Amino acid sequence: MSLKAFHIFFIALSALTLFGFSGWLLLAGAVSSPELQFGGAVASFVAGAGLLEYGRRFLRKFKQLSYM
């Protein structure tokens, strides 16, 4: 597996983890501070979207490199 392929895989996995964490925070229910949970969910979602944008720009920049 090339470094480019691993990089794309790791970005996708990290974004999915952040989206999952955001959903979990929204569905977990307010235990102690609902504002903090909602803020964390929004921050996780924004970070996941940022990773997807980073991955898109990475692919555009290094499109000449092969995956092997």
Z-matrix of the N, CA and C atoms (Angstrom, degrees):
N
C 1 1.445
C 2 1.528 1 107.29
N 3 1.315 2 115.61 1 130.31
C 4 1.452 3 119.67 2 -178.32
C 5 1.531 4 110.83 3 -78.11
N 6 1.297 5 114.76 4 167.17
C 7 1.451 6 120.58 5 178.13
C 8 1.527 7 110.68 6 -64.90
N 9 1.326 8 117.19 7 -36.12
C 10 1.461 9 121.04 8 178.72
C 11 1.537 10 110.41 9 -64.38
N 12 1.318 11 116.79 10 -46.67
C 13 1.460 12 120.93 11 -179.75
C 14 1.529 13 110.86 12 -63.86
N 15 1.327 14 116.92 13 -42.31
C 16 1.462 15 119.82 14 178.30
C 17 1.520 16 110.62 15 -63.81
N 18 1.320 17 116.98 16 -39.30
C 19 1.454 18 121.41 17 -179.70
C 20 1.535 19 110.46 18 -62.34
N 21 1.322 20 117.07 19 -46.18
C 22 1.456 21 121.30 20 178.84
C 23 1.528 22 110.58 21 -64.23
N 24 1.323 23 117.05 22 -43.11
C 25 1.463 24 121.11 23 177.79
C 26 1.523 25 111.26 24 -60.26
N 27 1.322 26 116.91 25 -44.72
C 28 1.457 27 121.07 26 -178.18
C 29 1.531 28 111.49 27 -68.05
N 30 1.303 29 118.19 28 -37.41
C 31 1.462 30 121.60 29 177.07
C 32 1.528 31 109.77 30 -64.16
N 33 1.329 32 117.18 31 -45.81
C 34 1.460 33 120.83 32 -179.95
C 35 1.526 34 111.36 33 -63.68
N 36 1.312 35 116.85 34 -43.00
C 37 1.457 36 121.06 35 178.86
C 38 1.529 37 111.39 36 -63.85
N 39 1.310 38 116.77 37 -41.52
C 40 1.462 39 120.83 38 178.80
C 41 1.526 40 111.60 39 -65.73
N 42 1.334 41 116.72 40 -41.06
C 43 1.466 42 120.28 41 178.67
C 44 1.530 43 110.35 42 -64.39
N 45 1.333 44 117.08 43 -43.69
C 46 1.469 45 119.68 44 177.98
C 47 1.519 46 111.72 45 -62.25
N 48 1.313 47 116.69 46 -38.40
C 49 1.462 48 120.56 47 177.52
C 50 1.523 49 110.91 48 -63.70
N 51 1.327 50 116.91 49 -42.80
C 52 1.465 51 120.04 50 179.08
C 53 1.525 52 111.70 51 -65.97
N 54 1.336 53 117.60 52 -40.83
C 55 1.466 54 120.13 53 177.53
C 56 1.532 55 110.88 54 -65.45
N 57 1.312 56 116.69 55 -39.58
C 58 1.465 57 120.64 56 176.46
C 59 1.516 58 112.34 57 -64.21
N 60 1.317 59 116.40 58 -41.51
C 61 1.468 60 120.21 59 178.28
C 62 1.518 61 110.79 60 -65.52
N 63 1.328 62 116.44 61 -38.54
C 64 1.461 63 120.53 62 177.63
C 65 1.526 64 110.49 63 -62.66
N 66 1.320 65 116.91 64 -46.23
C 67 1.460 66 120.54 65 177.84
C 68 1.512 67 112.33 66 -63.08
N 69 1.322 68 116.29 67 -40.06
C 70 1.462 69 119.73 68 178.77
C 71 1.530 70 111.05 69 -63.08
N 72 1.329 71 116.76 70 -41.32
C 73 1.460 72 119.60 71 178.40
C 74 1.520 73 111.45 72 -63.16
N 75 1.327 74 117.21 73 -37.78
C 76 1.458 75 119.99 74 179.84
C 77 1.526 76 111.86 75 -71.76
N 78 1.324 77 117.78 76 -35.30
C 79 1.462 78 121.16 77 -176.48
C 80 1.523 79 113.89 78 -91.22
N 81 1.309 80 117.98 79 -13.02
C 82 1.467 81 120.83 80 -175.05
C 83 1.518 82 112.00 81 -69.75
N 84 1.300 83 117.58 82 -23.61
C 85 1.452 84 119.59 83 -177.43
C 86 1.515 85 110.73 84 90.20
N 87 1.280 86 114.66 85 154.29
C 88 1.463 87 120.30 86 -177.53
C 89 1.521 88 110.08 87 -80.40
N 90 1.306 89 116.15 88 108.58
C 91 1.459 90 120.65 89 179.34
C 92 1.522 91 109.98 90 -87.45
N 93 1.315 92 116.79 91 -55.97
C 94 1.463 93 118.61 92 -177.30
C 95 1.527 94 112.07 93 -120.93
N 96 1.311 95 117.60 94 -47.10
C 97 1.466 96 119.56 95 -179.21
C 98 1.525 97 109.31 96 -138.84
N 99 1.318 98 117.05 97 102.20
C 100 1.471 99 119.80 98 -177.58
C 101 1.529 100 112.85 99 -64.46
N 102 1.330 101 117.69 100 -29.96
C 103 1.461 102 119.91 101 178.62
C 104 1.522 103 111.20 102 -65.05
N 105 1.317 104 116.11 103 -40.62
C 106 1.457 105 120.86 104 179.41
C 107 1.530 106 110.64 105 -67.54
N 108 1.328 107 116.69 106 -39.74
C 109 1.457 108 119.67 107 177.77
C 110 1.519 109 111.17 108 -65.22
N 111 1.323 110 117.27 109 -43.06
C 112 1.459 111 120.28 110 179.23
C 113 1.528 112 110.35 111 -65.23
N 114 1.323 113 117.14 112 -40.98
C 115 1.460 114 120.91 113 177.48
C 116 1.516 115 111.68 114 -62.36
N 117 1.316 116 116.72 115 -41.15
C 118 1.458 117 120.78 116 177.08
C 119 1.518 118 112.14 117 -65.37
N 120 1.334 119 116.22 118 -38.10
C 121 1.465 120 120.04 119 178.40
C 122 1.520 121 110.73 120 -65.42
N 123 1.317 122 116.78 121 -42.96
C 124 1.467 123 120.50 122 179.07
C 125 1.526 124 110.26 123 -65.72
N 126 1.325 125 116.87 124 -43.70
C 127 1.465 126 120.58 125 179.73
C 128 1.528 127 110.86 126 -62.92
N 129 1.324 128 118.03 127 -40.46
C 130 1.457 129 121.25 128 178.42
C 131 1.520 130 111.37 129 -65.91
N 132 1.327 131 116.55 130 -40.47
C 133 1.461 132 120.20 131 178.73
C 134 1.525 133 110.95 132 -64.87
N 135 1.325 134 116.88 133 -42.87
C 136 1.466 135 120.91 134 179.15
C 137 1.528 136 110.36 135 -64.67
N 138 1.325 137 117.23 136 -40.50
C 139 1.463 138 120.51 137 178.50
C 140 1.529 139 110.68 138 -65.13
N 141 1.329 140 117.62 139 -39.65
C 142 1.457 141 120.57 140 176.88
C 143 1.521 142 111.94 141 -64.23
N 144 1.327 143 116.47 142 -42.02
C 145 1.465 144 120.19 143 176.80
C 146 1.526 145 110.55 144 -64.54
N 147 1.322 146 116.65 145 -38.01
C 148 1.461 147 120.43 146 176.81
C 149 1.516 148 112.00 147 -63.54
N 150 1.318 149 117.24 148 -38.74
C 151 1.466 150 120.24 149 176.84
C 152 1.516 151 111.85 150 -65.71
N 153 1.325 152 117.30 151 -38.46
C 154 1.462 153 119.34 152 177.02
C 155 1.526 154 111.18 153 -64.31
N 156 1.320 155 116.36 154 -40.54
C 157 1.467 156 119.76 155 177.29
C 158 1.528 157 110.58 156 -65.52
N 159 1.319 158 116.37 157 -40.16
C 160 1.470 159 120.04 158 176.36
C 161 1.525 160 110.48 159 -60.82
N 162 1.321 161 117.29 160 -43.42
C 163 1.456 162 120.87 161 178.95
C 164 1.521 163 112.03 162 -62.99
N 165 1.323 164 116.82 163 -39.72
C 166 1.461 165 120.80 164 177.61
C 167 1.521 166 110.95 165 -62.96
N 168 1.319 167 116.82 166 -44.85
C 169 1.464 168 120.20 167 178.87
C 170 1.524 169 111.78 168 -68.10
N 171 1.316 170 116.94 169 -35.78
C 172 1.464 171 120.69 170 177.11
C 173 1.529 172 110.44 171 -62.57
N 174 1.332 173 116.36 172 -45.27
C 175 1.459 174 119.65 173 179.17
C 176 1.524 175 111.86 174 -63.40
N 177 1.330 176 116.49 175 -39.02
C 178 1.460 177 119.24 176 179.60
C 179 1.532 178 110.69 177 -67.05
N 180 1.326 179 116.83 178 -39.24
C 181 1.458 180 120.59 179 -177.47
C 182 1.530 181 112.38 180 -70.54
N 183 1.325 182 116.34 181 -37.99
C 184 1.470 183 120.63 182 -174.93
C 185 1.522 184 111.85 183 -110.60
N 186 1.327 185 117.65 184 34.51
C 187 1.460 186 119.75 185 -178.68
C 188 1.528 187 111.93 186 -68.87
N 189 1.321 188 118.88 187 -22.22
C 190 1.461 189 120.94 188 -179.67
C 191 1.533 190 111.59 189 -76.24
N 192 1.313 191 119.41 190 -18.55
C 193 1.460 192 121.91 191 178.64
C 194 1.522 193 110.30 192 -80.79
N 195 1.312 194 116.46 193 140.84
C 196 1.461 195 119.67 194 179.53
C 197 1.535 196 109.74 195 -83.15
N 198 1.320 197 115.62 196 167.14
C 199 1.460 198 121.65 197 178.20
C 200 1.514 199 112.04 198 -86.42
N 201 1.304 200 118.36 199 -3.86
C 202 1.454 201 121.30 200 -178.36
C 203 1.474 202 112.22 201 -105.46
